[in-house]
Amino acid sequence: MSGGFLLDTNTVSELQRKQPSQAVLDWFAAADDHRLHFSVLSIGEIRKGIEKLEQGKKRAALGDWLEQRLLPWFGPHVLPVDLAVAERWGRLCVEAGRPLPTIDSLLAATALVHGLTLVTRNLADFELPGVCLVNPWDQAIDSESTTPP
């Protein structure tokens, strides 16, 4: 698989905000859903955020969003952390020459293994050897922001 996008948690979470960024909404509208991928790690981050909320309408609504909208939307495009990702992650951590946040660096390794461009607001967290990045908050919609190199 190559030529698609791996969505960081913050990118997908933006869609659930009361007033999401119009730039992000435009980016998603222009993107081909079949080229969008999500990591099991991001699902875990979203679930963690939901579980930390007090019982109530917001927690229930976000749980429904995850289970009834997000997971079906990505379906077979949810990527695991498998042996290839784990090995690439180990190499990436050494190549970076600095300590890396575990989840962010595993997302970067997932993108590298699958030939995907990582879509995130936090570019600094992912400026690593070989990782292609797109920031939909800043990048205007054009062929370059929805088409990986």
Beta strands, then each sheet from edge to edge (+ up, - down):
strand 1: 4-7
strand 2: 36-39
strand 3: 78-79
strand 4: 116-119
strand 5: 133-134
sheet 1: 3+ 2+ 1+ 4+ 5+
end
